[in-house]
Amino acid sequence: MLSVGQRPRPADLYAEVEQVRCDGFHADWRITDLIRHVETCGAPDPGVVCTDDGPEFTAL
């Protein structure tokens, strides 16, 4: 949950891959379920939120 809060863009990208591949992040959870859970269930404050809109992220 903290990773989704700290790195929302990679989580969204993973969710897109998961949807295209019709594959799951985990046997019991899809990343989209985890993202929804973080957004609606009062997950802990992620603390440091990493920027992922710069050249370093694009290079990944």
mmCIF file of the N, C-alpha and C atoms, coordinates in Angstrom:
data_MODEL
# 
_entry.id   MODEL 
# 
loop_
_atom_site.group_PDB 
_atom_site.id 
_atom_site.type_symbol 
_atom_site.label_atom_id 
_atom_site.label_alt_id 
_atom_site.label_comp_id 
_atom_site.label_asym_id 
_atom_site.label_entity_id 
_atom_site.label_seq_id 
_atom_site.pdbx_PDB_ins_code 
_atom_site.Cartn_x 
_atom_site.Cartn_y 
_atom_site.Cartn_z 
_atom_site.occupancy 
_atom_site.B_iso_or_equiv 
_atom_site.pdbx_formal_charge 
_atom_site.auth_seq_id 
_atom_site.auth_comp_id 
_atom_site.auth_asym_id 
_atom_site.auth_atom_id 
_atom_site.pdbx_PDB_model_num 
ATOM 1   N N  . MET A 1 1  ? 0.828   -1.189  0.000   1.00 0.00 ? 1  MET A N  1 
ATOM 2   C CA . MET A 1 1  ? 0.000   0.000   0.000   1.00 0.00 ? 1  MET A CA 1 
ATOM 3   C C  . MET A 1 1  ? 0.867   1.244   0.000   1.00 0.00 ? 1  MET A C  1 
ATOM 4   N N  . LEU A 1 2  ? 1.967   1.210   0.751   1.00 0.00 ? 2  LEU A N  1 
ATOM 5   C CA . LEU A 1 2  ? 2.839   2.383   0.772   1.00 0.00 ? 2  LEU A CA 1 
ATOM 6   C C  . LEU A 1 2  ? 3.467   2.626   -0.589  1.00 0.00 ? 2  LEU A C  1 
ATOM 7   N N  . SER A 1 3  ? 3.839   1.570   -1.289  1.00 0.00 ? 3  SER A N  1 
ATOM 8   C CA . SER A 1 3  ? 4.439   1.733   -2.618  1.00 0.00 ? 3  SER A CA 1 
ATOM 9   C C  . SER A 1 3  ? 3.475   2.384   -3.594  1.00 0.00 ? 3  SER A C  1 
ATOM 10  N N  . VAL A 1 4  ? 2.214   2.004   -3.541  1.00 0.00 ? 4  VAL A N  1 
ATOM 11  C CA . VAL A 1 4  ? 1.220   2.619   -4.417  1.00 0.00 ? 4  VAL A CA 1 
ATOM 12  C C  . VAL A 1 4  ? 1.092   4.099   -4.088  1.00 0.00 ? 4  VAL A C  1 
ATOM 13  N N  . GLY A 1 5  ? 1.118   4.437   -2.808  1.00 0.00 ? 5  GLY A N  1 
ATOM 14  C CA . GLY A 1 5  ? 1.029   5.836   -2.405  1.00 0.00 ? 5  GLY A CA 1 
ATOM 15  C C  . GLY A 1 5  ? 2.270   6.627   -2.760  1.00 0.00 ? 5  GLY A C  1 
ATOM 16  N N  . GLN A 1 6  ? 3.434   5.998   -2.652  1.00 0.00 ? 6  GLN A N  1 
ATOM 17  C CA . GLN A 1 6  ? 4.687   6.693   -2.930  1.00 0.00 ? 6  GLN A CA 1 
ATOM 18  C C  . GLN A 1 6  ? 4.973   6.799   -4.421  1.00 0.00 ? 6  GLN A C  1 
ATOM 19  N N  . ARG A 1 7  ? 4.565   5.818   -5.173  1.00 0.00 ? 7  ARG A N  1 
ATOM 20  C CA . ARG A 1 7  ? 4.867   5.785   -6.608  1.00 0.00 ? 7  ARG A CA 1 
ATOM 21  C C  . ARG A 1 7  ? 3.587   5.526   -7.403  1.00 0.00 ? 7  ARG A C  1 
ATOM 22  N N  . PRO A 1 8  ? 2.661   6.494   -7.442  1.00 0.00 ? 8  PRO A N  1 
ATOM 23  C CA . PRO A 1 8  ? 1.377   6.258   -8.095  1.00 0.00 ? 8  PRO A CA 1 
ATOM 24  C C  . PRO A 1 8  ? 1.478   6.018   -9.599  1.00 0.00 ? 8  PRO A C  1 
ATOM 25  N N  . ARG A 1 9  ? 2.398   6.698   -10.266 1.00 0.00 ? 9  ARG A N  1 
ATOM 26  C CA . ARG A 1 9  ? 2.484   6.516   -11.721 1.00 0.00 ? 9  ARG A CA 1 
ATOM 27  C C  . ARG A 1 9  ? 2.943   5.105   -12.083 1.00 0.00 ? 9  ARG A C  1 
ATOM 28  N N  . PRO A 1 10 ? 4.007   4.573   -11.477 1.00 0.00 ? 10 PRO A N  1 
ATOM 29  C CA . PRO A 1 10 ? 4.356   3.184   -11.805 1.00 0.00 ? 10 PRO A CA 1 
ATOM 30  C C  . PRO A 1 10 ? 3.230   2.201   -11.464 1.00 0.00 ? 10 PRO A C  1 
ATOM 31  N N  . ALA A 1 11 ? 2.504   2.462   -10.379 1.00 0.00 ? 11 ALA A N  1 
ATOM 32  C CA . ALA A 1 11 ? 1.382   1.590   -10.031 1.00 0.00 ? 11 ALA A CA 1 
ATOM 33  C C  . ALA A 1 11 ? 0.328   1.621   -11.136 1.00 0.00 ? 11 ALA A C  1 
ATOM 34  N N  . ASP A 1 12 ? 0.036   2.819   -11.651 1.00 0.00 ? 12 ASP A N  1 
ATOM 35  C CA . ASP A 1 12 ? -0.934  2.935   -12.742 1.00 0.00 ? 12 ASP A CA 1 
ATOM 36  C C  . ASP A 1 12 ? -0.431  2.240   -14.002 1.00 0.00 ? 12 ASP A C  1 
ATOM 37  N N  . LEU A 1 13 ? 0.880   2.350   -14.289 1.00 0.00 ? 13 LEU A N  1 
ATOM 38  C CA . LEU A 1 13 ? 1.450   1.677   -15.450 1.00 0.00 ? 13 LEU A CA 1 
ATOM 39  C C  . LEU A 1 13 ? 1.380   0.159   -15.284 1.00 0.00 ? 13 LEU A C  1 
ATOM 40  N N  . TYR A 1 14 ? 1.655   -0.327  -14.086 1.00 0.00 ? 14 TYR A N  1 
ATOM 41  C CA . TYR A 1 14 ? 1.556   -1.756  -13.816 1.00 0.00 ? 14 TYR A CA 1 
ATOM 42  C C  . TYR A 1 14 ? 0.114   -2.220  -14.011 1.00 0.00 ? 14 TYR A C  1 
ATOM 43  N N  . ALA A 1 15 ? -0.833  -1.409  -13.556 1.00 0.00 ? 15 ALA A N  1 
ATOM 44  C CA . ALA A 1 15 ? -2.243  -1.755  -13.718 1.00 0.00 ? 15 ALA A CA 1 
ATOM 45  C C  . ALA A 1 15 ? -2.618  -1.840  -15.196 1.00 0.00 ? 15 ALA A C  1 
ATOM 46  N N  . GLU A 1 16 ? -2.058  -0.944  -16.008 1.00 0.00 ? 16 GLU A N  1 
ATOM 47  C CA . GLU A 1 16 ? -2.333  -0.983  -17.441 1.00 0.00 ? 16 GLU A CA 1 
ATOM 48  C C  . GLU A 1 16 ? -1.783  -2.257  -18.074 1.00 0.00 ? 16 GLU A C  1 
ATOM 49  N N  . VAL A 1 17 ? -0.558  -2.632  -17.712 1.00 0.00 ? 17 VAL A N  1 
ATOM 50  C CA . VAL A 1 17 ? 0.036   -3.874  -18.215 1.00 0.00 ? 17 VAL A CA 1 
ATOM 51  C C  . VAL A 1 17 ? -0.797  -5.073  -17.774 1.00 0.00 ? 17 VAL A C  1 
ATOM 52  N N  . GLU A 1 18 ? -1.189  -5.059  -16.519 1.00 0.00 ? 18 GLU A N  1 
ATOM 53  C CA . GLU A 1 18 ? -1.996  -6.149  -15.974 1.00 0.00 ? 18 GLU A CA 1 
ATOM 54  C C  . GLU A 1 18 ? -3.302  -6.297  -16.757 1.00 0.00 ? 18 GLU A C  1 
ATOM 55  N N  . GLN A 1 19 ? -3.928  -5.180  -17.080 1.00 0.00 ? 19 GLN A N  1 
ATOM 56  C CA . GLN A 1 19 ? -5.199  -5.211  -17.797 1.00 0.00 ? 19 GLN A CA 1 
ATOM 57  C C  . GLN A 1 19 ? -5.000  -5.731  -19.217 1.00 0.00 ? 19 GLN A C  1 
ATOM 58  N N  . VAL A 1 20 ? -3.947  -5.268  -19.892 1.00 0.00 ? 20 VAL A N  1 
ATOM 59  C CA . VAL A 1 20 ? -3.681  -5.705  -21.261 1.00 0.00 ? 20 VAL A CA 1 
ATOM 60  C C  . VAL A 1 20 ? -3.373  -7.199  -21.308 1.00 0.00 ? 20 VAL A C  1 
ATOM 61  N N  . ARG A 1 21 ? -2.597  -7.678  -20.332 1.00 0.00 ? 21 ARG A N  1 
ATOM 62  C CA . ARG A 1 21 ? -2.193  -9.080  -20.315 1.00 0.00 ? 21 ARG A CA 1 
ATOM 63  C C  . ARG A 1 21 ? -3.239  -9.999  -19.687 1.00 0.00 ? 21 ARG A C  1 
ATOM 64  N N  . CYS A 1 22 ? -4.262  -9.413  -19.081 1.00 0.00 ? 22 CYS A N  1 
ATOM 65  C CA . CYS A 1 22 ? -5.270  -10.200 -18.347 1.00 0.00 ? 22 CYS A CA 1 
ATOM 66  C C  . CYS A 1 22 ? -4.592  -11.092 -17.310 1.00 0.00 ? 22 CYS A C  1 
ATOM 67  N N  . ASP A 1 23 ? -3.631  -10.513 -16.635 1.00 0.00 ? 23 ASP A N  1 
ATOM 68  C CA . ASP A 1 23 ? -2.826  -11.229 -15.655 1.00 0.00 ? 23 ASP A CA 1 
ATOM 69  C C  . ASP A 1 23 ? -2.935  -10.498 -14.324 1.00 0.00 ? 23 ASP A C  1 
ATOM 70  N N  . GLY A 1 24 ? -2.650  -11.172 -13.231 1.00 0.00 ? 24 GLY A N  1 
ATOM 71  C CA . GLY A 1 24 ? -2.762  -10.564 -11.916 1.00 0.00 ? 24 GLY A CA 1 
ATOM 72  C C  . GLY A 1 24 ? -1.428  -10.233 -11.284 1.00 0.00 ? 24 GLY A C  1 
ATOM 73  N N  . PHE A 1 25 ? -1.425  -9.180  -10.488 1.00 0.00 ? 25 PHE A N  1 
ATOM 74  C CA . PHE A 1 25 ? -0.261  -8.764  -9.705  1.00 0.00 ? 25 PHE A CA 1 
ATOM 75  C C  . PHE A 1 25 ? 0.096   -9.839  -8.686  1.00 0.00 ? 25 PHE A C  1 
ATOM 76  N N  . HIS A 1 26 ? -0.920  -10.436 -8.131  1.00 0.00 ? 26 HIS A N  1 
ATOM 77  C CA . HIS A 1 26 ? -0.784  -11.468 -7.095  1.00 0.00 ? 26 HIS A CA 1 
ATOM 78  C C  . HIS A 1 26 ? -1.955  -12.423 -7.315  1.00 0.00 ? 26 HIS A C  1 
ATOM 79  N N  . ALA A 1 27 ? -1.820  -13.636 -6.888  1.00 0.00 ? 27 ALA A N  1 
ATOM 80  C CA . ALA A 1 27 ? -2.887  -14.629 -7.130  1.00 0.00 ? 27 ALA A CA 1 
ATOM 81  C C  . ALA A 1 27 ? -4.248  -14.163 -6.606  1.00 0.00 ? 27 ALA A C  1 
ATOM 82  N N  . ASP A 1 28 ? -4.263  -13.444 -5.489  1.00 0.00 ? 28 ASP A N  1 
ATOM 83  C CA . ASP A 1 28 ? -5.523  -13.028 -4.876  1.00 0.00 ? 28 ASP A CA 1 
ATOM 84  C C  . ASP A 1 28 ? -5.865  -11.557 -5.085  1.00 0.00 ? 28 ASP A C  1 
ATOM 85  N N  . TRP A 1 29 ? -4.923  -10.766 -5.577  1.00 0.00 ? 29 TRP A N  1 
ATOM 86  C CA . TRP A 1 29 ? -5.127  -9.324  -5.721  1.00 0.00 ? 29 TRP A CA 1 
ATOM 87  C C  . TRP A 1 29 ? -4.685  -8.874  -7.110  1.00 0.00 ? 29 TRP A C  1 
ATOM 88  N N  . ARG A 1 30 ? -5.430  -7.998  -7.693  1.00 0.00 ? 30 ARG A N  1 
ATOM 89  C CA . ARG A 1 30 ? -4.977  -7.278  -8.884  1.00 0.00 ? 30 ARG A CA 1 
ATOM 90  C C  . ARG A 1 30 ? -4.447  -5.933  -8.396  1.00 0.00 ? 30 ARG A C  1 
ATOM 91  N N  . ILE A 1 31 ? -3.506  -5.363  -9.137  1.00 0.00 ? 31 ILE A N  1 
ATOM 92  C CA . ILE A 1 31 ? -2.949  -4.062  -8.738  1.00 0.00 ? 31 ILE A CA 1 
ATOM 93  C C  . ILE A 1 31 ? -4.066  -3.014  -8.712  1.00 0.00 ? 31 ILE A C  1 
ATOM 94  N N  . THR A 1 32 ? -5.043  -3.138  -9.610  1.00 0.00 ? 32 THR A N  1 
ATOM 95  C CA . THR A 1 32 ? -6.158  -2.181  -9.591  1.00 0.00 ? 32 THR A CA 1 
ATOM 96  C C  . THR A 1 32 ? -6.952  -2.290  -8.292  1.00 0.00 ? 32 THR A C  1 
ATOM 97  N N  . ASP A 1 33 ? -7.073  -3.505  -7.743  1.00 0.00 ? 33 ASP A N  1 
ATOM 98  C CA . ASP A 1 33 ? -7.729  -3.666  -6.442  1.00 0.00 ? 33 ASP A CA 1 
ATOM 99  C C  . ASP A 1 33 ? -6.920  -2.984  -5.346  1.00 0.00 ? 33 ASP A C  1 
ATOM 100 N N  . LEU A 1 34 ? -5.602  -3.138  -5.414  1.00 0.00 ? 34 LEU A N  1 
ATOM 101 C CA . LEU A 1 34 ? -4.730  -2.525  -4.414  1.00 0.00 ? 34 LEU A CA 1 
ATOM 102 C C  . LEU A 1 34 ? -4.795  -1.004  -4.495  1.00 0.00 ? 34 LEU A C  1 
ATOM 103 N N  . ILE A 1 35 ? -4.765  -0.451  -5.709  1.00 0.00 ? 35 ILE A N  1 
ATOM 104 C CA . ILE A 1 35 ? -4.860  1.003   -5.888  1.00 0.00 ? 35 ILE A CA 1 
ATOM 105 C C  . ILE A 1 35 ? -6.189  1.497   -5.326  1.00 0.00 ? 35 ILE A C  1 
ATOM 106 N N  . ARG A 1 36 ? -7.282  0.810   -5.659  1.00 0.00 ? 36 ARG A N  1 
ATOM 107 C CA . ARG A 1 36 ? -8.605  1.203   -5.150  1.00 0.00 ? 36 ARG A CA 1 
ATOM 108 C C  . ARG A 1 36 ? -8.643  1.134   -3.627  1.00 0.00 ? 36 ARG A C  1 
ATOM 109 N N  . HIS A 1 37 ? -8.044  0.103   -3.067  1.00 0.00 ? 37 HIS A N  1 
ATOM 110 C CA . HIS A 1 37 ? -7.999  -0.051  -1.615  1.00 0.00 ? 37 HIS A CA 1 
ATOM 111 C C  . HIS A 1 37 ? -7.250  1.112   -0.973  1.00 0.00 ? 37 HIS A C  1 
ATOM 112 N N  . VAL A 1 38 ? -6.105  1.469   -1.545  1.00 0.00 ? 38 VAL A N  1 
ATOM 113 C CA . VAL A 1 38 ? -5.314  2.585   -1.017  1.00 0.00 ? 38 VAL A CA 1 
ATOM 114 C C  . VAL A 1 38 ? -6.112  3.883   -1.062  1.00 0.00 ? 38 VAL A C  1 
ATOM 115 N N  . GLU A 1 39 ? -6.845  4.094   -2.173  1.00 0.00 ? 39 GLU A N  1 
ATOM 116 C CA . GLU A 1 39 ? -7.592  5.346   -2.351  1.00 0.00 ? 39 GLU A CA 1 
ATOM 117 C C  . GLU A 1 39 ? -8.826  5.431   -1.457  1.00 0.00 ? 39 GLU A C  1 
ATOM 118 N N  . THR A 1 40 ? -9.434  4.306   -1.110  1.00 0.00 ? 40 THR A N  1 
ATOM 119 C CA . THR A 1 40 ? -10.719 4.355   -0.410  1.00 0.00 ? 40 THR A CA 1 
ATOM 120 C C  . THR A 1 40 ? -10.681 3.890   1.040   1.00 0.00 ? 40 THR A C  1 
ATOM 121 N N  . CYS A 1 41 ? -9.638  3.203   1.442   1.00 0.00 ? 41 CYS A N  1 
ATOM 122 C CA . CYS A 1 41 ? -9.667  2.583   2.767   1.00 0.00 ? 41 CYS A CA 1 
ATOM 123 C C  . CYS A 1 41 ? -8.756  3.259   3.789   1.00 0.00 ? 41 CYS A C  1 
ATOM 124 N N  . GLY A 1 42 ? -8.325  4.453   3.498   1.00 0.00 ? 42 GLY A N  1 
ATOM 125 C CA . GLY A 1 42 ? -7.519  5.166   4.477   1.00 0.00 ? 42 GLY A CA 1 
ATOM 126 C C  . GLY A 1 42 ? -6.165  4.533   4.733   1.00 0.00 ? 42 GLY A C  1 
ATOM 127 N N  . ALA A 1 43 ? -5.428  4.260   3.675   1.00 0.00 ? 43 ALA A N  1 
ATOM 128 C CA . ALA A 1 43 ? -4.080  3.706   3.821   1.00 0.00 ? 43 ALA A CA 1 
ATOM 129 C C  . ALA A 1 43 ? -3.202  4.702   4.569   1.00 0.00 ? 43 ALA A C  1 
ATOM 130 N N  . PRO A 1 44 ? -2.134  4.224   5.182   1.00 0.00 ? 44 PRO A N  1 
ATOM 131 C CA . PRO A 1 44 ? -1.244  5.138   5.890   1.00 0.00 ? 44 PRO A CA 1 
ATOM 132 C C  . PRO A 1 44 ? -0.639  6.173   4.947   1.00 0.00 ? 44 PRO A C  1 
ATOM 133 N N  . ASP A 1 45 ? -0.291  7.314   5.489   1.00 0.00 ? 45 ASP A N  1 
ATOM 134 C CA . ASP A 1 45 ? 0.363   8.363   4.717   1.00 0.00 ? 45 ASP A CA 1 
ATOM 135 C C  . ASP A 1 45 ? 1.645   7.789   4.123   1.00 0.00 ? 45 ASP A C  1 
ATOM 136 N N  . PRO A 1 46 ? 1.852   7.917   2.804   1.00 0.00 ? 46 PRO A N  1 
ATOM 137 C CA . PRO A 1 46 ? 3.018   7.302   2.188   1.00 0.00 ? 46 PRO A CA 1 
ATOM 138 C C  . PRO A 1 46 ? 4.339   7.948   2.576   1.00 0.00 ? 46 PRO A C  1 
ATOM 139 N N  . GLY A 1 47 ? 4.282   9.111   3.231   1.00 0.00 ? 47 GLY A N  1 
ATOM 140 C CA . GLY A 1 47 ? 5.538   9.771   3.592   1.00 0.00 ? 47 GLY A CA 1 
ATOM 141 C C  . GLY A 1 47 ? 6.105   10.489  2.390   1.00 0.00 ? 47 GLY A C  1 
ATOM 142 N N  . VAL A 1 48 ? 7.227   10.038  1.904   1.00 0.00 ? 48 VAL A N  1 
ATOM 143 C CA . VAL A 1 48 ? 7.876   10.656  0.757   1.00 0.00 ? 48 VAL A CA 1 
ATOM 144 C C  . VAL A 1 48 ? 7.224   10.120  -0.517  1.00 0.00 ? 48 VAL A C  1 
ATOM 145 N N  . VAL A 1 49 ? 6.723   11.031  -1.349  1.00 0.00 ? 49 VAL A N  1 
ATOM 146 C CA . VAL A 1 49 ? 6.165   10.642  -2.632  1.00 0.00 ? 49 VAL A CA 1 
ATOM 147 C C  . VAL A 1 49 ? 7.220   10.942  -3.685  1.00 0.00 ? 49 VAL A C  1 
ATOM 148 N N  . CYS A 1 50 ? 7.629   9.925   -4.414  1.00 0.00 ? 50 CYS A N  1 
ATOM 149 C CA . CYS A 1 50 ? 8.701   10.056  -5.394  1.00 0.00 ? 50 CYS A CA 1 
ATOM 150 C C  . CYS A 1 50 ? 8.156   10.672  -6.691  1.00 0.00 ? 50 CYS A C  1 
ATOM 151 N N  . THR A 1 51 ? 8.871   11.652  -7.195  1.00 0.00 ? 51 THR A N  1 
ATOM 152 C CA . THR A 1 51 ? 8.462   12.229  -8.477  1.00 0.00 ? 51 THR A CA 1 
ATOM 153 C C  . THR A 1 51 ? 8.803   11.238  -9.577  1.00 0.00 ? 51 THR A C  1 
ATOM 154 N N  . ASP A 1 52 ? 7.899   11.097  -10.493 1.00 0.00 ? 52 ASP A N  1 
ATOM 155 C CA . ASP A 1 52 ? 8.138   10.152  -11.581 1.00 0.00 ? 52 ASP A CA 1 
ATOM 156 C C  . ASP A 1 52 ? 7.730   10.758  -12.908 1.00 0.00 ? 52 ASP A C  1 
ATOM 157 N N  . ASP A 1 53 ? 8.004   12.061  -13.064 1.00 0.00 ? 53 ASP A N  1 
ATOM 158 C CA . ASP A 1 53 ? 7.706   12.715  -14.323 1.00 0.00 ? 53 ASP A CA 1 
ATOM 159 C C  . ASP A 1 53 ? 8.938   13.385  -14.917 1.00 0.00 ? 53 ASP A C  1 
ATOM 160 N N  . GLY A 1 54 ? 10.092  12.961  -14.469 1.00 0.00 ? 54 GLY A N  1 
ATOM 161 C CA . GLY A 1 54 ? 11.336  13.538  -14.964 1.00 0.00 ? 54 GLY A CA 1 
ATOM 162 C C  . GLY A 1 54 ? 12.076  12.596  -15.900 1.00 0.00 ? 54 GLY A C  1 
ATOM 163 N N  . PRO A 1 55 ? 13.251  12.996  -16.355 1.00 0.00 ? 55 PRO A N  1 
ATOM 164 C CA . PRO A 1 55 ? 14.023  12.196  -17.302 1.00 0.00 ? 55 PRO A CA 1 
ATOM 165 C C  . PRO A 1 55 ? 14.492  10.855  -16.736 1.00 0.00 ? 55 PRO A C  1 
ATOM 166 N N  . GLU A 1 56 ? 14.724  10.796  -15.422 1.00 0.00 ? 56 GLU A N  1 
ATOM 167 C CA . GLU A 1 56 ? 15.154  9.535   -14.817 1.00 0.00 ? 56 GLU A CA 1 
ATOM 168 C C  . GLU A 1 56 ? 14.073  8.472   -14.956 1.00 0.00 ? 56 GLU A C  1 
ATOM 169 N N  . PHE A 1 57 ? 12.822  8.870   -14.717 1.00 0.00 ? 57 PHE A N  1 
ATOM 170 C CA . PHE A 1 57 ? 11.723  7.918   -14.847 1.00 0.00 ? 57 PHE A CA 1 
ATOM 171 C C  . PHE A 1 57 ? 11.524  7.537   -16.309 1.00 0.00 ? 57 PHE A C  1 
ATOM 172 N N  . THR A 1 58 ? 11.595  8.519   -17.192 1.00 0.00 ? 58 THR A N  1 
ATOM 173 C CA . THR A 1 58 ? 11.423  8.248   -18.612 1.00 0.00 ? 58 THR A CA 1 
ATOM 174 C C  . THR A 1 58 ? 12.487  7.261   -19.096 1.00 0.00 ? 58 THR A C  1 
ATOM 175 N N  . ALA A 1 59 ? 13.692  7.360   -18.561 1.00 0.00 ? 59 ALA A N  1 
ATOM 176 C CA . ALA A 1 59 ? 14.772  6.465   -18.968 1.00 0.00 ? 59 ALA A CA 1 
ATOM 177 C C  . ALA A 1 59 ? 14.489  5.017   -18.568 1.00 0.00 ? 59 ALA A C  1 
ATOM 178 N N  . LEU A 1 60 ? 13.714  4.825   -17.509 1.00 0.00 ? 60 LEU A N  1 
ATOM 179 C CA . LEU A 1 60 ? 13.374  3.465   -17.097 1.00 0.00 ? 60 LEU A CA 1 
ATOM 180 C C  . LEU A 1 60 ? 12.575  2.770   -18.175 1.00 0.00 ? 60 LEU A C  1 
# 
